Amino acid sequence: NPEKISEANVYVQVLNVNDNAPEFPKYYETFVCENAVSGRLIQTISAVDQDDSAEGHHFYFSLSQEATNNSHFTVKDNQGS
């Protein structure tokens, strides 16, 4: 019914500012031997966000599109942080 249509502007104010970007909790240095077996786990990495507890975030890591097309490496989600 066109007579019962109305519009309203809605403004959302975000109070929590993410002033800490996710970061690695430690320095990772990884080495791969040239004769490493294909499919072998090389490194497990995690991230933390100082804005919230570790239980509050699930981080996703991925390879860039260029690396996905030209790489012998894969990234798998271990359902952790």
C-alpha positions as CSV (number, residue, x, y, z in Angstrom):
1,N,0.0,0.0,0.0
2,P,1.9,3.2,-1.2
3,E,0.2,5.3,1.5
4,K,1.9,3.3,4.2
5,I,5.5,3.7,2.9
6,S,7.9,5.9,4.7
7,E,11.7,6.5,4.8
8,A,14.0,7.3,7.6
9,N,17.7,8.0,7.8
10,V,19.6,5.8,10.2
11,Y,23.1,6.7,11.5
12,V,25.4,4.2,13.1
13,Q,28.1,5.3,15.5
14,V,30.9,2.8,16.0
15,L,32.3,3.2,19.5
16,N,34.9,0.5,19.4
17,V,37.9,1.5,17.2
18,N,40.3,-1.2,16.1
19,D,43.4,0.8,16.9
20,N,45.6,-2.4,17.0
21,A,45.9,-4.3,13.8
22,P,46.3,-8.1,14.0
23,E,50.0,-9.1,14.4
24,F,52.1,-12.1,14.7
25,P,52.9,-12.9,18.4
26,K,56.5,-13.8,17.5
27,Y,59.0,-13.6,14.7
28,Y,58.7,-16.5,12.3
29,E,61.7,-17.7,10.3
30,T,61.1,-20.7,8.2
31,F,63.5,-22.9,6.2
32,V,62.6,-25.4,3.5
33,C,65.0,-28.0,2.2
34,E,65.2,-28.3,-1.5
35,N,64.4,-32.1,-1.2
36,A,61.4,-31.6,1.1
37,V,58.5,-34.0,0.5
38,S,55.5,-32.5,-1.3
39,G,52.5,-32.0,1.0
40,R,54.6,-31.7,4.2
41,L,53.6,-29.1,6.8
42,I,56.3,-26.5,6.8
43,Q,55.1,-23.8,9.3
44,T,52.1,-23.1,11.5
45,I,51.5,-19.4,12.1
46,S,49.0,-17.5,14.3
47,A,48.0,-13.9,14.9
48,V,46.8,-11.9,17.8
49,D,44.7,-8.7,18.1
50,Q,45.4,-6.6,21.2
51,D,41.9,-5.1,21.0
52,D,40.2,-8.3,22.1
53,S,40.8,-11.8,23.6
54,A,42.2,-14.6,21.4
55,E,38.8,-16.4,21.8
56,G,37.1,-13.5,20.1
57,H,38.9,-13.6,16.8
58,H,39.4,-16.1,14.0
59,F,42.0,-15.0,11.5
60,Y,42.2,-16.1,7.9
61,F,45.5,-16.3,6.0
62,S,45.8,-16.6,2.3
63,L,48.2,-16.4,-0.6
64,S,48.0,-13.5,-3.0
65,Q,46.4,-14.4,-6.3
66,E,49.8,-14.2,-8.1
67,A,51.3,-16.6,-5.5
68,T,48.4,-19.0,-5.8
69,N,48.8,-19.2,-9.6
70,N,52.6,-19.6,-9.5
71,S,53.4,-21.3,-6.2
72,H,54.2,-24.7,-4.9
73,F,52.8,-23.6,-1.5
74,T,49.3,-23.8,-0.1
75,V,47.8,-22.2,3.0
76,K,45.3,-24.3,5.0
77,D,43.1,-23.1,7.8
78,N,43.7,-25.0,11.0
79,Q,40.5,-23.5,12.6
80,G,42.7,-21.7,15.1
81,S,43.8,-18.1,15.4
